[in-house]
Amino acid sequence: MEFSDLLFLLIMICPLSAVITVYIAHMYGRRFWPWLLFGFCVPLVSTFVAIGLGIREARRREANGETND
């Protein structure tokens, strides 16, 4: 793979991963900027971290009897 191909791939994946990560984090009340930076710096992994935190938050709310209303 040439350098230009790798660069193009990173240019496409980093912003997409950051946007998805921010969206997931925002759904669970997390702050925008730290998650955006995390999504850019650690693409793809950040998305799974945000999903994991979301699942943990949902389980905590369920255990406490809280609702999303």
N, C-alpha and C positions, 0 to 999 in steps of 0.2 A: 504494500500500500504506500503510495506516495504521500509526501508531506501535505500537499494541497488537498488530497482526499481526506486525510485525517483532520486537517483544519476545518474543512467543510462539515465533516461529521460532528465535530465539537461545536461548531457554530449553530448547528441545527438542534443538537441534543441538549446543550446547556440551558438555553432559554425555555425550551419545552418542559424540561424537568423542573426548572425553577417555578414556572407558572403552575404546573400540576401540584407541586409541593406546597406552594402558597395557598392554593385553593383548598387543599385538604386541611392544612393547618388552620386556615380561616374558618372552616366549618366547625372546628372545635375550639374556637375562641383564642387562637394563638396570634401573636403579633406578626405583622406583615413583613417588615424589613429583615429581621433576623432569619426568617425562613426563606426569604428570597435569596439572600446571600448564601445560605446553606445550600439551597438548590442549585445555584450557579457553581459553587466550589466543589460540591460532591454530587454530581449528577447521577441520577437513577437511585443511588443509595439513599439520598435524602427523601425520595418519594416513599420508599419502604419504611423509613424511620417515621415519617409523618403518619403513615397508615397505622403503624404499630402504636404510636402515641394516641391516635384516635380511638383505636380499639380499647386501649387501656383506660382512656377517659370514659368511654361508653360503659365499660364494665364497672368502673368506680361509681358512675351515676346510677347505674342499675342497682348496685349493692346498697347505696344510700337512699334509694327510693325516689330519686329526683326525676323530673320529666324535662323534656326539651321544649315544652310550651312556653 
